[in-house]
Amino acid sequence: MIKFLSIILDKQRHSYKQILKSTSIFGGVQVVTIILGFIRQKVLAVLLGPTGVGLISVFQSVVDLVKSVSSVGIDTAGIKDIASASDNREVQYQKISVFKFWIIFTSLFGGLLCIVLCYPISLLFFETGDYSLHIAALSICVFFSIFSTGQAIILQATRNIALMAKATLLSNVVGLLVSLILYYYWGLEGVVPAFITGSIIFLLFCTFFLRKLKIPKTPVSVSDSFWQGLSIVKLGSFIVIASIMETGAMFIIRAFLIQNAEGTGGLEVVGIIQPSWTITAVYLSLILKSMGTDFFPRLCSLSDSASKMRRLVNEQTYIALIVATPVIVFMLLFPDYV
C-alpha cells in the first residue's frame, strides 16, 4: 500500500514539474513579449501619436475578426485532433497532413474574405470608403497569419513547447525592429506594411523550427483530406462562436468609439483606450496563456480517461492559483505604479 502511494505521489510530482516547466518556458517568452509590447507602445505614441495607435488598434481588430471567422476554430480543434493521436505516430502524421490541407484552405478563404469585406468594414469604422485599399491589403496579413498559426499549432500539439517559444520570441523581436523602422520612415503609411511583414516573419520562424522535427510527409488525397478534416471543422465551429464573440465585441466597441467620439476624434480616443485595455486584459492573460500552451495538448492526449483528465485539471488549477494570486494582488495594491 505504501509503495502504491509513493508511486502515485511520484507521478503527481512529475506532473507538477511538467506544468511548472512548460509554464516557465512559455511564460518567460510572454514576459519578454510584454516588455517588447511596452516598448512598441511607447515608441508608437512618440512616432505616430494617439491617432496612429488607434489606427493600428482598428486594423488589429479587423485582422483578428476575419481570422476568427475564416479559421472556423480549426486552430484549437486541430490541437485536440493531433494531440489525441500522440500514442500512434503514423496516425498523428496523417492527421498533421489533413490539418495542413485545411490550414491552406482557411488561409486562402480568410484572405479572400478580407478583400470582399474591405469596403463595408471601411464604412463601418470610418463612415467612408477611403480605407478600403488599406483593409484589402490586410488580406495578405490575414493569409500569412492563419498559415503561420497552423505551423505553430503543430508545434504545440506535438508538445514541442521549447521550439514554439523560440519561434514566438524571435519573431516578436525581429518583427518589432522591422515595424519600428517602417513607422520611423513611413509614419502612418507604414502601418499596413508592418502588419504584413510581421505575419511573414512569424511564418518564417515557425516553418524553420517545424522543419527541425522532420515530420515525414504522409500522402493524403484532396478528397480524403476534406472528408477527414470535417470532424475538425465541426468541433471548431463551436469553438469559433466564442472567439467571434470576444473579437467581435472589441470590433464593435472600437467602431462605436470612432463614430461617436467628440472633440479629439475617434482614432485618438481608441489610441488612448488601447494601452489601458492592454494592461488590464492582455497582460493579465499572461499566466493562463502560458499554462494553456502545454495544458491543452496534454489534456487532449488523456481524453480517453476521465479520471486522468480530472487529476490533470485539478493539478493545473492548483498551480494557476499559486502563480496568479501574487500578480492579481499586486495589480490591486499598486494600480498607480502599473
Salt bridges, closest charged atoms under 4 A:
ASP10 OD1 - ARG13 NH2 2.27
ASP81 OD1 - LYS95 NZ 3.19
ASP294 OD1 - ARG159 NE 3.22
GLU315 OE2 - ARG311 NE 4.00
